[in-house]
Amino acid sequence: MFFKTIASTLFALATACAAFAASGPAMAQDLTGKVTRTPTGYLMVLRNGDDVIAHIERLAVVEQIPSASIVGIGFMREATFGFYDFAKKVFNPKTFKDVELANLTGSIAWKEGKPSIHAHGIVTDGTFMGAGGHLLGLIVGTGSCEITLILHPQRLERFVDPSIGANVLGLHPGAR
């Protein structure tokens, strides 16, 4: 009976730990079969329902990517852009559904020990009308999304520039 209780408790603890791990967006993304190493970095192919930003964050953590440039294309179930309101210091979001990601361009750096993704993009719909801006979220739709990461050897950090009140990329340690 004692061992049965311990086994039952351990199973409950393992289940709770798995649920907790799945709750963090960057840590919850499984990279198995979605990433391959290239001579200059990585190629990531994501599929229906995958969170693009969370997968890039996860790859940065797992591979300890010092910094990188990102480009990508694909079909999105949802693409959320934000336009930064400097007076309020917030992004005003707008979400587009079932669109082609014609271009994603961005970078990976670090801020406060976590990956900091800064990306912009352009999407088009069935009428060939486009929209774009600062990417806040991307969820892959039917088909796939292809992301290329080109590694940079130096770890880069982001910091808030007090003169504008927004994140900027520092090109060297202590670049404030």
N, CA, C and O of each residue as an XYZ file, in Angstrom:
704
protein
N       0.820     -1.196      0.000
C       0.000      0.000      0.000
C       0.867      1.265      0.000
O       0.562      2.228     -0.703
N       1.941      1.257      0.787
C       2.842      2.389      0.885
C       3.453      2.725     -0.472
O       3.478      3.888     -0.877
N       3.953      1.689     -1.182
C       4.569      1.907     -2.495
C       3.543      2.366     -3.524
O       3.851      3.168     -4.406
N       2.326      1.854     -3.407
C       1.268      2.268     -4.317
C       0.960      3.757     -4.122
O       0.731      4.475     -5.096
N       0.955      4.214     -2.889
C       0.706      5.622     -2.586
C       1.837      6.495     -3.121
O       1.589      7.549     -3.706
N       3.085      6.053     -2.919
C       4.234      6.808     -3.427
C       4.188      6.872     -4.952
O       4.391      7.938     -5.535
N       3.921      5.735     -5.601
C       3.848      5.712     -7.056
C       2.746      6.639     -7.553
O       2.920      7.356     -8.538
N       1.625      6.617     -6.868
C       0.509      7.476     -7.242
C       0.872      8.950     -7.073
O       0.528      9.777     -7.917
N       1.561      9.275     -5.989
C       1.993     10.652     -5.730
C       3.007     11.104     -6.772
O       2.918     12.223     -7.279
N       3.968     10.248     -7.097
C       4.972     10.586     -8.100
C       4.335     10.805     -9.468
O       4.727     11.710    -10.204
N       3.352      9.972     -9.804
C       2.664     10.146    -11.082
C       1.944     11.493    -11.111
O       2.002     12.205    -12.113
N       1.270     11.842    -10.026
C       0.564     13.124     -9.951
C       1.545     14.290    -10.053
O       1.262     15.288    -10.716
N       2.704     14.161     -9.391
C       3.719     15.205     -9.446
C       4.269     15.360    -10.866
O       4.438     16.479    -11.351
N       4.546     14.236    -11.527
C       5.052     14.285    -12.899
C       4.029     14.921    -13.831
O       4.394     15.712    -14.701
N       2.765     14.590    -13.663
C       1.706     15.176    -14.482
C       1.613     16.676    -14.248
O       1.465     17.447    -15.196
N       1.701     17.095    -12.981
C       1.649     18.522    -12.653
C       2.847     19.256    -13.241
O       2.700     20.366    -13.753
N       4.035     18.647    -13.174
C       5.234     19.272    -13.736
C       5.107     19.421    -15.247
O       5.489     20.450    -15.806
N       4.576     18.405    -15.907
C       4.397     18.477    -17.361
C       3.410     19.579    -17.719
O       3.619     20.313    -18.685
N       2.342     19.698    -16.950
C       1.358     20.752    -17.201
C       1.977     22.125    -16.976
O       1.713     23.057    -17.736
N       2.799     22.257    -15.938
C       3.459     23.533    -15.660
C       4.408     23.893    -16.793
O       4.431     25.039    -17.240
N       5.194     22.920    -17.263
C       6.135     23.173    -18.357
C       5.386     23.598    -19.616
O       5.852     24.462    -20.359
N       4.234     22.995    -19.851
C       3.461     23.330    -21.039
C       2.837     24.715    -20.940
O       2.418     25.276    -21.953
N       2.768     25.272    -19.736
C       2.124     26.573    -19.586
C       3.001     27.729    -20.066
O       2.474     28.785    -20.416
N       4.318     27.557    -20.092
C       5.203     28.613    -20.582
C       5.321     28.507    -22.082
O       5.753     27.467    -22.580
N       4.949     29.561    -22.843
C       4.906     29.427    -24.300
C       6.232     29.046    -24.929
O       6.257     28.218    -25.840
N       7.333     29.622    -24.474
C       8.623     29.314    -25.094
C       9.079     27.904    -24.757
O       9.699     27.240    -25.588
N       8.782     27.441    -23.557
C       9.254     26.131    -23.139
C       8.353     25.010    -23.625
O       8.788     23.860    -23.688
N       7.118     25.314    -23.968
C       6.156     24.276    -24.320
C       6.309     23.792    -25.756
O       5.743     22.761    -26.116
N       7.041     24.492    -26.558
C       7.101     24.174    -27.973
C       8.087     23.037    -28.239
O       9.282     23.163    -27.973
N       7.569     21.929    -28.767
C       8.398     20.777    -29.096
C       9.059     21.011    -30.453
O       8.381     21.300    -31.439
N      10.367     20.886    -30.496
C      11.123     21.143    -31.724
C      11.413     19.878    -32.529
O      11.988     19.958    -33.615
N      11.022     18.713    -32.014
C      11.330     17.446    -32.653
C      10.817     17.405    -34.092
O       9.628     17.608    -34.341
N      11.716     17.144    -35.028
C      11.362     17.020    -36.430
C      11.054     18.337    -37.120
O      10.622     18.339    -38.273
N      11.268     19.462    -36.437
C      10.920     20.761    -37.006
C      12.132     21.629    -37.318
O      11.992     22.683    -37.939
N      13.322     21.202    -36.897
C      14.513     22.039    -37.033
C      15.680     21.202    -37.536
O      15.869     20.058    -37.122
N      16.457     21.793    -38.434
C      17.703     21.157    -38.859
C      18.800     22.219    -38.872
O      18.550     23.395    -39.137
N      19.999     21.781    -38.583
C      21.169     22.671    -38.580
C      21.599     22.891    -40.016
O      21.555     21.966    -40.826
N      22.013     24.097    -40.337
C      22.543     24.433    -41.660
C      23.952     24.987    -41.464
O      24.347     25.235    -40.325
N      24.724     25.190    -42.531
C      26.076     25.743    -42.362
C      26.091     27.132    -41.715
O      27.084     27.513    -41.095
N      24.995     27.892    -41.857
C      24.973     29.256    -41.317
C      24.047     29.425    -40.113
O      23.989     30.507    -39.529
N      23.329     28.377    -39.739
C      22.399     28.489    -38.610
C      21.418     27.344    -38.555
O      21.801     26.197    -38.327
N      20.129     27.658    -38.766
C      19.066     26.661    -38.653
C      17.988     26.911    -39.691
O      17.772     28.043    -40.124
N      17.312     25.832    -40.086
C      16.100     25.902    -40.877
C      15.008     25.252    -40.046
O      15.163     24.127    -39.571
N      13.900     25.968    -39.875
C      12.782     25.483    -39.085
C      11.563     25.410    -40.004
O      11.251     26.380    -40.695
N      10.874     24.274    -40.017
C       9.642     24.127    -40.779
C       8.531     23.821    -39.789
O       8.532     22.773    -39.142
N       7.582     24.745    -39.676
C       6.486     24.616    -38.729
C       5.205     24.285    -39.471
O       5.053     24.591    -40.654
N       4.273     23.643    -38.741
C       3.034     23.173    -39.374
C       1.809     23.722    -38.664
O       1.915     24.480    -37.700
N       0.659     23.331    -39.155
C      -0.637     23.810    -38.700
C      -0.749     23.897    -37.175
O      -0.565     22.901    -36.475
N      -1.050     25.090    -36.671
C      -1.251     25.307    -35.248
C      -0.011     25.711    -34.474
O      -0.113     26.121    -33.318
N       1.163     25.603    -35.089
C       2.400     25.969    -34.389
C       2.483     27.479    -34.178
O       2.117     28.265    -35.052
N       2.969     27.864    -33.007
C       3.200     29.266    -32.651
C       4.627     29.614    -33.077
O       5.590     29.135    -32.477
N       4.762     30.440    -34.104
C       6.061     30.732    -34.705
C       7.007     31.395    -33.702
O       8.146     30.955    -33.547
N       6.553     32.438    -33.029
C       7.413     33.168    -32.103
C       7.865     32.265    -30.956
O       9.037     32.280    -30.577
N       6.938     31.479    -30.402
C       7.292     30.579    -29.297
C       8.315     29.527    -29.736
O       9.206     29.171    -28.965
N       8.191     29.028    -30.972
C       9.170     28.046    -31.470
C      10.557     28.684    -31.632
O      11.570     28.067    -31.303
N      10.593     29.904    -32.135
C      11.885     30.584    -32.274
C      12.498     30.829    -30.894
O      13.699     30.631    -30.704
N      11.680     31.259    -29.932
C      12.177     31.453    -28.561
C      12.719     30.146    -27.992
O      13.785     30.127    -27.377
N      11.993     29.069    -28.197
C      12.410     27.753    -27.687
C      13.746     27.343    -28.303
O      14.635     26.872    -27.594
N      13.894     27.517    -29.609
C      15.147     27.168    -30.278
C      16.299     27.998    -29.715
O      17.390     27.475    -29.488
N      16.058     29.287    -29.492
C      17.106     30.157    -28.939
C      17.560     29.665    -27.575
O      18.753     29.692    -27.274
N      16.622     29.214    -26.743
C      16.957     28.717    -25.403
C      17.687     27.374    -25.486
O      18.746     27.197    -24.885
N      17.116     26.441    -26.228
C      17.680     25.087    -26.311
C      19.084     25.098    -26.905
O      19.975     24.413    -26.404
N      19.283     25.868    -27.967
C      20.571     25.905    -28.659
C      21.487     27.020    -28.155
O      22.610     27.169    -28.636
N      21.009     27.798    -27.190
C      21.754     28.941    -26.652
C      22.314     29.805    -27.791
O      23.510     30.087    -27.862
N      21.403     30.208    -28.666
C      21.763     31.054    -29.798
C      22.179     32.422    -29.274
O      21.390     33.077    -28.594
N      23.400     32.875    -29.571
C      23.849     34.165    -29.047
C      23.067     35.337    -29.647
O      22.698     36.270    -28.934
N      22.819     35.285    -30.937
C      21.981     36.243    -31.655
C      21.836     35.713    -33.073
O      22.625     34.879    -33.516
N      20.823     36.200    -33.780
C      20.591     35.704    -35.138
C      19.697     36.663    -35.897
O      18.980     37.475    -35.312
N      19.758     36.549    -37.221
C      18.807     37.202    -38.103
C      17.807     36.150    -38.545
O      18.151     34.978    -38.700
N      16.558     36.576    -38.749
C      15.472     35.647    -39.066
C      14.784     36.111    -40.344
O      14.528     37.302    -40.524
N      14.486     35.161    -41.230
C      13.626     35.423    -42.386
C      12.643     34.269    -42.495
O      12.947     33.154    -42.071
N      11.465     34.525    -43.061
C      10.500     33.451    -43.172
C       9.343     33.767    -44.095
O       9.096     34.919    -44.452
N       8.624     32.685    -44.480
C       7.431     32.754    -45.309
C       6.494     31.636    -44.862
O       6.914     30.708    -44.172
N       5.229     31.725    -45.255
C       4.327     30.626    -44.969
C       2.876     31.045    -44.923
O       2.546     32.209    -45.151
N       1.995     30.077    -44.622
C       0.574     30.344    -44.530
C       0.190     30.419    -43.062
O       0.515     29.521    -42.284
N      -0.503     31.489    -42.681
C      -0.846     31.723    -41.288
C      -2.350     31.622    -41.054
O      -3.154     32.159    -41.817
N      -2.706     30.928    -39.990
C      -4.092     30.942    -39.529
C      -4.381     32.320    -38.929
O      -5.453     32.893    -39.125
N      -3.382     32.837    -38.186
C      -3.498     34.163    -37.578
C      -2.152     34.870    -37.618
O      -1.110     34.270    -37.352
N      -2.189     36.149    -37.954
C      -1.010     37.003    -37.872
C      -1.436     38.273    -37.143
O      -2.327     38.992    -37.596
N      -0.791     38.539    -36.014
C      -1.128     39.735    -35.245
C       0.029     40.713    -35.318
O       1.167     40.398    -34.969
N      -0.301     41.921    -35.787
C       0.667     43.001    -35.879
C       0.345     44.037    -34.819
O      -0.784     44.132    -34.338
N       1.359     44.808    -34.466
C       1.132     45.903    -33.547
C       1.797     47.163    -34.052
O       2.905     47.126    -34.587
N       1.112     48.277    -33.877
C       1.699     49.577    -34.179
C       1.955     50.252    -32.844
O       1.036     50.405    -32.039
N       3.206     50.661    -32.598
C       3.606     51.163    -31.290
C       3.129     52.592    -31.062
O       3.419     53.496    -31.846
N       2.394     52.772    -29.977
C       1.935     54.093    -29.559
C       2.961     54.622    -28.556
O       2.959     54.217    -27.394
N       3.827     55.515    -28.998
C       4.898     56.018    -28.136
C       4.366     56.799    -26.941
O       4.987     56.795    -25.878
N       3.238     57.461    -27.096
C       2.673     58.223    -25.973
C       2.212     57.292    -24.851
O       2.413     57.586    -23.673
N       1.592     56.168    -25.223
C       1.064     55.217    -24.223
C       2.044     54.093    -23.911
O       1.858     53.365    -22.936
N       3.090     53.942    -24.730
C       4.098     52.884    -24.567
C       3.489     51.486    -24.669
O       3.837     50.592    -23.897
N       2.574     51.305    -25.633
C       1.939     50.010    -25.883
C       1.772     49.811    -27.390
O       1.763     50.765    -28.168
N       1.641     48.538    -27.774
C       1.325     48.216    -29.157
C      -0.188     48.158    -29.316
O      -0.876     47.542    -28.503
N      -0.705     48.792    -30.354
C      -2.107     48.662    -30.726
C      -2.188     47.489    -31.697
O      -1.710     47.597    -32.827
N      -2.795     46.352    -31.275
C      -2.776     45.146    -32.103
C      -3.897     45.073    -33.136
O      -4.969     45.654    -32.960
N      -3.623     44.346    -34.214
C      -4.636     44.011    -35.207
C      -4.304     42.622    -35.738
O      -3.166     42.354    -36.124
N      -5.298     41.742    -35.755
C      -5.106     40.356    -36.173
C      -5.745     40.120    -37.538
O      -6.853     40.580    -37.812
N      -5.024     39.394    -38.384
C      -5.499     39.013    -39.709
C      -5.573     37.490    -39.744
O      -4.688     36.810    -39.224
N      -6.627     36.956    -40.358
C      -6.854     35.508    -40.399
C      -6.654     34.960    -41.814
O      -6.946     35.620    -42.811
N      -6.143     33.727    -41.859
C      -5.970     33.009    -43.124
C      -5.270     33.851    -44.182
O      -5.856     34.234    -45.195
N      -4.005     34.123    -43.914
C      -3.197     34.972    -44.796
C      -1.873     34.289    -45.127
O      -1.405     33.398    -44.417
N      -1.292     34.744    -46.231
C       0.049     34.305    -46.604
C       1.055     35.254    -45.963
O       0.924     36.473    -46.071
N       2.049     34.697    -45.303
C       3.155     35.500    -44.784
C       4.131     35.661    -45.945
O       4.899     34.752    -46.259
N       4.088     36.829    -46.571
C       4.936     37.082    -47.742
C       6.371     37.338    -47.327
O       7.305     37.073    -48.084
N       6.543     37.857    -46.110
C       7.890     38.112    -45.622
C       7.874     38.264    -44.103
O       7.001     38.924    -43.540
N       8.830     37.656    -43.471
C       9.119     37.877    -42.061
C      10.600     38.206    -41.992
O      11.431     37.478    -42.534
N      10.925     39.293    -41.330
C      12.316     39.693    -41.146
C      12.485     40.096    -39.692
O      11.668     40.841    -39.151
N      13.541     39.608    -39.056
C      13.716     39.983    -37.660
C      15.056     39.565    -37.099
O      15.981     39.198    -37.823
N      15.125     39.635    -35.768
C      16.366     39.273    -35.078
C      16.058     38.632    -33.736
O      14.990     38.811    -33.151
N      17.051     37.875    -33.278
C      17.023     37.291    -31.937
C      18.139     37.952    -31.146
O      19.286     38.000    -31.591
N      17.801     38.451    -29.989
C      18.780     38.950    -29.020
C      18.283     38.475    -27.654
O      17.405     37.616    -27.580
N      18.827     39.017    -26.598
C      18.460     38.600    -25.242
C      18.110     39.825    -24.411
O      18.671     40.904    -24.601
N      17.182     39.640    -23.496
C      16.825     40.695    -22.553
C      16.455     40.027    -21.236
O      15.551     39.194    -21.175
N      17.167     40.407    -20.193
C      16.917     39.878    -18.848
C      16.936     38.347    -18.828
O      16.104     37.709    -18.182
N      17.910     37.770    -19.554
C      18.107     36.323    -19.547
C      17.154     35.518    -20.410
O      17.195     34.288    -20.381
N      16.290     36.184    -21.186
C      15.329     35.482    -22.037
C      15.506     35.940    -23.484
O      15.941     37.064    -23.737
N      15.161     35.050    -24.443
C      15.247     35.470    -25.840
C      14.286     36.625    -26.108
O      13.164     36.649    -25.600
N      14.737     37.565    -26.901
C      13.926     38.718    -27.280
C      13.848     38.741    -28.799
O      14.829     39.040    -29.479
N      12.669     38.421    -29.320
C      12.462     38.372    -30.762
C      11.892     39.708    -31.219
O      10.896     40.188    -30.678
N      12.533     40.302    -32.217
C      12.000     41.525    -32.823
C      11.804     41.213    -34.292
O      12.767     40.986    -35.024
N      10.541     41.204    -34.723
C      10.256     40.815    -36.100
C       9.168     41.688    -36.707
O       8.244     42.130    -36.025
N       9.301     41.919    -37.987
C       8.294     42.617    -38.770
C       7.915     41.708    -39.928
O       8.663     40.798    -40.283
N       6.760     41.955    -40.509
C       6.333     41.105    -41.599
C       5.295     41.757    -42.465
O       4.791     42.841    -42.170
N       4.985     41.068    -43.544
C       3.942     41.470    -44.480
C       3.102     40.237    -44.771
O       3.636     39.162    -45.046
N       1.778     40.398    -44.709
C       0.863     39.323    -45.076
C      -0.048     39.804    -46.192
O      -0.295     41.001    -46.336
N      -0.545     38.858    -46.980
C      -1.505     39.165    -48.037
C      -2.684     38.210    -47.918
O      -2.554     37.102    -47.398
N      -3.844     38.660    -48.410
C      -5.016     37.800    -48.374
C      -5.395     37.371    -49.792
O      -4.634     37.586    -50.736
N      -6.567     36.769    -49.934
C      -7.006     36.267    -51.236
C      -7.265     37.345    -52.263
O      -7.365     37.049    -53.453
N      -7.376     38.585    -51.833
C      -7.565     39.695    -52.774
C      -6.234     40.333    -53.150
O      -6.192     41.298    -53.913
N      -5.152     39.790    -52.610
C      -3.792     40.283    -52.818
C      -3.541     41.630    -52.151
O      -2.584     42.329    -52.484
N      -4.403     41.984    -51.212
C      -4.187     43.183    -50.409
C      -3.237     42.812    -49.282
O      -3.308     41.710    -48.738
N      -2.361     43.724    -48.937
C      -1.359     43.431    -47.924
C      -1.522     44.273    -46.679
O      -2.151     45.331    -46.683
N      -0.931     43.760    -45.614
C      -0.849     44.473    -44.338
C       0.464     44.060    -43.701
O       1.007     43.001    -44.017
N       0.966     44.879    -42.820
C       2.224     44.507    -42.192
C       2.590     45.419    -41.060
O       1.901     46.391    -40.751
N       3.699     45.072    -40.450
C       4.220     45.850    -39.344
C       4.956     44.980    -38.353
O       5.473     43.918    -38.701
N       4.998     45.440    -37.105
C       5.672     44.728    -36.022
C       4.856     43.485    -35.669
O       3.667     43.582    -35.365
N       5.501     42.316    -35.712
C       4.797     41.065    -35.438
C       4.675     40.822    -33.934
O       5.665     40.819    -33.202
N       3.440     40.621    -33.500
C       3.174     40.261    -32.106
C       2.874     38.778    -31.973
O       3.126     38.193    -30.920
N       2.338     38.154    -33.024
C       2.011     36.736    -32.962
C       1.770     36.158    -34.329
O       1.266     36.832    -35.227
N       2.139     34.883    -34.483
C       1.936     34.150    -35.733
C       1.565     32.715    -35.409
O       2.305     32.024    -34.707
N       0.440     32.267    -35.907
C       0.032     30.871    -35.762
C      -0.075     30.292    -37.171
O      -0.796     30.821    -38.017
N       0.648     29.203    -37.412
C       0.685     28.576    -38.731
C      -0.677     27.980    -39.067
O      -1.342     27.393    -38.214
N      -1.081     28.141    -40.334
C      -2.316     27.553    -40.841
C      -2.002     26.291    -41.622
O      -0.986     25.636    -41.388
N      -2.903     25.950    -42.572
C      -2.653     24.776    -43.408
C      -1.390     25.030    -44.226
O      -1.054     26.178    -44.517
N      -0.727     24.008    -44.579
C       0.556     24.174    -45.260
C       1.661     24.237    -44.229
O       1.688     23.445    -43.286
N       2.565     25.170    -44.406
C       3.695     25.254    -43.484
C       4.243     26.666    -43.435
O       3.821     27.554    -44.176
N       5.193     26.841    -42.539
C       5.928     28.091    -42.408
C       7.401     27.724    -42.358
O       7.807     26.873    -41.567
N       8.197     28.359    -43.194
C       9.633     28.090    -43.250
C      10.387     29.286    -42.688
O      10.231     30.411    -43.162
N      11.208     29.031    -41.669
C      11.976     30.079    -41.005
C      13.460     29.739    -41.128
O      13.874     28.628    -40.796
N      14.252     30.683    -41.599
C      15.703     30.527    -41.648
C      16.318     31.443    -40.606
O      16.006     32.632    -40.544
N      17.198     30.875    -39.784
C      17.928     31.648    -38.783
C      19.393     31.663    -39.170
O      20.008     30.610    -39.342
N      19.950     32.849    -39.307
C      21.374     33.010    -39.614
C      22.053     33.470    -38.329
O      21.771     34.552    -37.816
N      22.948     32.636    -37.819
C      23.589     32.901    -36.532
C      24.624     34.011    -36.602
O      25.306     34.194    -37.610
N      24.720     34.749    -35.500
C      25.778     35.735    -35.288
C      26.560     35.274    -34.060
O      25.953     34.810    -33.094
N      27.871     35.386    -34.069
C      28.675     34.808    -32.983
C      28.571     35.535    -31.643
O      28.784     34.926    -30.594
N      28.251     36.813    -31.664
C      28.244     37.591    -30.423
C      26.843     37.603    -29.820
O      25.852     37.775    -30.530
N      26.772     37.421    -28.509
C      25.494     37.527    -27.809
C      25.105     39.007    -27.752
O      25.846     39.838    -27.226
N      23.942     39.313    -28.299
C      23.444     40.681    -28.300
C      22.302     40.820    -27.295
O      21.538     39.882    -27.067
N      22.202     41.998    -26.705
C      21.185     42.278    -25.685
C      20.311     43.437    -26.140
O      20.764     44.329    -26.858
N      19.065     43.414    -25.718
C      18.153     44.541    -25.915
C      18.027     45.293    -24.598
O      18.155     44.715    -23.519
N      17.776     46.574    -24.707
C      17.560     47.385    -23.514
C      16.579     48.496    -23.860
O      16.393     48.837    -25.028
N      15.961     49.051    -22.836
C      15.048     50.165    -23.053
C      15.863     51.446    -23.145
O      16.576     51.817    -22.212
N      15.745     52.112    -24.282
C      16.409     53.403    -24.474
C      15.542     54.448    -23.778
O      14.410     54.693    -24.193
N      16.076     55.069    -22.711
C      15.253     56.018    -21.951
C      14.813     57.246    -22.754
O      13.808     57.873    -22.421
N      15.554     57.591    -23.803
C      15.180     58.777    -24.579
C      13.911     58.546    -25.404
O      13.209     59.502    -25.733
N      13.607     57.276    -25.745
C      12.391     56.992    -26.509
C      11.428     56.071    -25.760
O      10.266     55.940    -26.145
N      11.912     55.432    -24.690
C      11.054     54.542    -23.911
C      10.692     53.256    -24.622
O       9.620     52.700    -24.387
N      11.564     52.778    -25.483
C      11.300     51.544    -26.229
C      12.558     50.690    -26.273
O      13.672     51.186    -26.104
N      12.354     49.381    -26.509
C      13.472     48.447    -26.638
C      14.293     48.756    -27.871
O      13.750     49.066    -28.931
N      15.607     48.669    -27.726
C      16.516     48.778    -28.868
C      17.583     47.692    -28.730
O      17.778     47.121    -27.657
N      18.252     47.429    -29.819
C      19.290     46.405    -29.866
C      20.645     47.044    -29.603
O      21.008     48.021    -30.259
N      21.399     46.500    -28.645
C      22.748     46.931    -28.400
C      23.714     46.094    -29.212
O      23.606     44.868    -29.227
N      24.653     46.730    -29.885
C      25.577     45.985    -30.741
C      26.791     45.428    -30.003
O      27.548     44.635    -30.563
N      26.977     45.829    -28.775
C      28.061     45.273    -27.972
C      27.648     45.354    -26.507
O      26.769     46.141    -26.155
N      28.278     44.541    -25.643
C      27.934     44.578    -24.219
C      28.046     45.997    -23.655
O      29.004     46.720    -23.928
N      27.062     46.365    -22.878
C      27.068     47.688    -22.267
C      26.801     48.806    -23.246
O      27.223     49.939    -23.015
N      26.097     48.511    -24.356
C      25.867     49.495    -25.422
C      24.754     50.478    -25.094
O      24.087     50.965    -26.007
N      24.543     50.770    -23.875
C      23.466     51.685    -23.501
C      23.935     53.055    -23.700
O      23.193     54.004    -23.449
